[in-house]
Amino acid sequence: MKLERRIVDSQEWFADARLVALWAKPAAICAAYAVREGLLWLELPGKSYPDLSGRFPYASRMQRAAADLYGVSAEGALDRRPWLIHGDADYPFVRVEGEGVHEIPVGPVHAGIIEPGHFRFSIVGEQVLRLEQRLGYTHKGIDKRFAELEPLEAHKLAARVSGDSTVAFAWAYCMALESAAGVEIPARAAWLRALMLERERVANHLGDLGALGNDGGLAFGLAQFSRLREDWQRASNLAFGHRFMMDCVVPGGVSKDLDAASLNSLFHQCDLIERELRVLRDVYDEHPGLQDRFITAGRVTSDLAARLGLTGLAGRASAQALDLRCDHPAAPYDRLQVKMATHANGDVAARVGVRFEEAFESLRLIRILSSELPGGEARLPISVPQSGYGAGWIEGWRGEVFVALELDAGRISRCHCHDPSWQNWPVLEHAAMDNIVPDFPLINKSFNLSYSGHDL
Amino acid sequence: MWKIMRQIARAGIATEPAPASSDALRVEAERIQRDILGILGRALTIREVDAGSCNGCELEIHALNNPYYNLEGLGIRFVASPRHADMLLVTGPVSRNMEVALKRTYDATPDPKLVVAVGDCGCNGGIFGESYATCGGVAKVIPVDLAVPGCPPPPLEILRAILTAVRRCQPASSGRSSGT
């Protein structure tokens, strides 16, 4: 992956490419774009900048966050309400008016064991006319906290941006630091990181597939998949010493090398899980009640997905063929030929289907990663440069995770972590439209977006 | 249907074997089950509140419901409203944006109530600490009966904490519960 960074003026601020992330500094705004060669990182100095939300609708909330955190504002932006810093003032939701329209406010404390956020449904009867989200409830000041940590310790904070994507964020942070330091990690380290990343993908897909079955009325699915997920996490704990492999990706490589016996058991666990997964996929596919709930629910057409910038797993389920493991494969993915899973329909059924396909593909990758792991060191010492910058870009289970890092005087001067949920939360508002309220939990779960990763 | 039945039969009962000294959790759980009944006269109900966690703790709390830990088999259940709850299970360093919601949830929970803070963040703010955006732990906002460290604590430790909190509720601390 090639990274190009440019300081630009407002004329050069627009790039003809896909916007990946937008973040602010005390007196500048930065944007990362996906270009053919890799990443293009633009920085525009000043306290204001030309609005990007006209072209990239999902930039709107990032711009509001930039204004909240650093007082850098988008000129010409339509929506300038605060986003991450709530304060005491009432939040002006958009009102839907008309005969029989009423509102259902939900959250921030939800009914299930999930993260906090507020959903404002405007409905007639059972039908959702409009959904408006209000997020930021888990805002923890992560961007500013980074500057208080040592560069060689801050991967632990990245690992806690979104717990379900701990490997992806830790890897992206370490990739940014390693590129700033000009260090190439040993092949064995990259392979072990990929092994963990694919295990994280499978763990999340197993969890989601069970929860989706449950939300569709098939409790059997939850019992079966949660059993498999527990088996999976216990194996991660045995091999890596942590059920989520948290803090196992460290600057310079990985904290724990695996011996032949561990690799062998991870290899063989794939057979067990795959066998069960095939049985369960048949059960899901052939279950009329479940399919009735899944098919057409929460549909995002490929056209809408393209216009709104839907990305990651949910994007692929709406025919958006983007996967960093295929498009910009970092080692070892450049040697694995990952098969991308896509679907044309964009409904809950499609997002379920993509999860199954991706889980099977990850099992295939884990078999290769555990059986053909190169020898050598699993970690190199890193010396932090006095100044510099770097970026990390990793296809996590939810989509592309991006980290921008700047160093000054051997310390972190700015670090920003970007979760694909920024792109996908606004699309969920569209996915819910015209559906019935009782289908919302199912639709929401089929996206399973991160609150913490977004709220930072 | 045949495939479902066959899968259920093949998977068997995953819940980890009961009695005997080999399974300390189970033994403890059975004793606590009597404690809960003694105190509350019914099953324990829990309202989980994420007060700004990274969602790692939520994943492990979810795991308590899987067949291995089988929380409901112990008579303990997660409920949708604090008004139905005996215990609040709170995660996260308590973000400033969740401070009011957490207090309101606490106030909405009927007495006697228990509060268990889960994870390093719940204990003391964890890696996020105390800042313009975080309060630095659950006890800074509402009274806490028990804090379980870990990042995240594994399900077994969360379960142990839930059970321990209930046992602590007997005579010694019942004054605190009824007094709030």
Interface residues (C-beta under 8 A of the other chain):
Chain A: H86 P108 V109 A111 G112 I113 I114 E115 P116 G136 Y137 T138 H139 K140 G141 I142 K144 R145 K156 L157 R160 V161 S162 G163 D164 T166 G207 F220 L222 A223 Q224 S226 R227 R229 E230 Q233 N237 R243 F244 M246 E276 V279 L280 D282 V283 E286 S450 Y451 S452 D455
Chain B: K3 I4 Q7 I8 A11 A14 E48 V49 D50 A51 G52 S53 C54 N55 G56 C57 E58 L59 E60 I61 H62 A63 N65 N66 P67 Y68 F78 A80 S81 P82 G92 P93 S95 R96 N97 M98 A101 T105 G126 I127 F128 G129 S131 Y132 A133 T134 C151 P152 P154
